[in-house]
Amino acid sequence: MVNQMEDKSEERESVKQSGQLLLHNSEDEHTIQLLSIIGEIEGHELCPGTAKTTKYEHILPKLAQVEDDKDVEGLLILLNTVGGDVESGLAIAEMIASMETPSVSLVLGGSHSIGIPLAVAADYSFIVPSGTMVVHPVRVNGLVIGAPQSFEYFKQMQDRISEFITEHSFMSEKRFVELMMETGQLTKDLGTILVGRQAVEEGLINEVGGVHEALTRLHEMIEEQ
C-alpha cells in the first residue's frame, strides 16, 4: 500500500513538472509513455516566466529513457504548441523519428511552425477535427545582419525543416513550399493554416481522430511489432 501511494505521488509530480505519465492498459497489458509538448518549445534561451513552455533538456533525456526501457512498449505524444526554437524542436523531432519504440502523435489545439516536424516525426499521426497546423517560413526576431552568409544560414535552416517534413509525411516538397509562401491567408505574414481534415488531405497528418483512435492505433502497432 505504501509503495502504491509513493508511485501515485511520483506520477502526479511527473505530470505537474513535465506532462509525462506512464499509461498501463490492463486489457492489452501494454505500457505506454505519455509525453505532452505544449506552449512554446524552449531552446538555449529562457522564455518569459509567464509563458507555457516545453524544455528540450527535459524531453531529450526522457526520449532516450523510453527507448532504453524495454518495459515501455509505445510512445503517445500530445501536441498543442505554437512552435518555438527551431534547433531544439528539430532535435526533438529527429530523436522521435530515430526511435524503434512505436510512436503515435496527436495534434490537439494546434501544432504550428516547428511543431509540424514534431507531429510528423511519429510513426503515425492524428489530428482532432478542430486542430490547426500553421505552415510558414522560418521567422527571426531582433537584428539580422544584412550579409549573404546570414541569408544562406536561414535558407539552410528552412531547407532542413522542409526536407524533414517531406521525408516523414506524404506531402511533396513543392507543395510544402507553396503552402509556406502563400500570401492570401495570414494578413501580416506568409503561410497557410490547415484545419483538421485539411492537414490529412494535404498529406501532413495520417488521420483525423482523438485520443481513443490514437491509443487504439498505438496498441495495434505494439501488437504488430
C-alpha positions, 0 to 999 in steps of 0.5 A: 500500500505504501509503495502504491501511494509513493508511485501515485505521488511520483506520477502526479509530480511527473505530470505537474513538472513535465506532462509525462505519465506512464499509461498501463492498459490492463486489457492489452497489458501494454505500457505506454509513455505519455509525453505532452509538448505544449506552449512554446518549445524552449531552446538555449534561451529562457522564455518569459516566466509567464509563458507555457513552455516545453524544455528540450533538456527535459524531453531529450533525456526522457526520449532516450529513457523510453527507448532504453526501457524495454518495459515501455512498449509505445510512445503517445505524444500530445501536441498543442504548441505554437512552435518555438526554437527551431534547433531544439524542436528539430532535435526533438523531432529527429530523436522521435523519428530515430526511435524503434519504440512505436510512436503515435502523435496527436495534434490537439489545439494546434501544432504550428511552425516547428511543431509540424516536424514534431507531429510528423516525426511519429510513426503515425499521426492524428489530428482532432477535427478542430486542430490547426497546423500553421505552415510558414517560413522560418521567422527571426526576431531582433537584428539580422545582419544584412550579409549573404552568409546570414541569408544562406544560414536561414535558407539552410535552416528552412531547407532542413525543416522542409526536407524533414517534413517531406521525408516523414509525411506524404506531402511533396516538397513543392507543395510544402513550399507553396503552402509556406509562401502563400500570401492570401491567408495570414494578413501580416505574414506568409503561410497557410493554416490547415484545419483538421481534415485539411492537414490529412488531405494535404498529406501532413497528418495520417488521420483525423481522430482523438485520443481513443483512435490514437491509443487504439492505433498505438496498441495495434502497432505494439501488437504488430511489432 
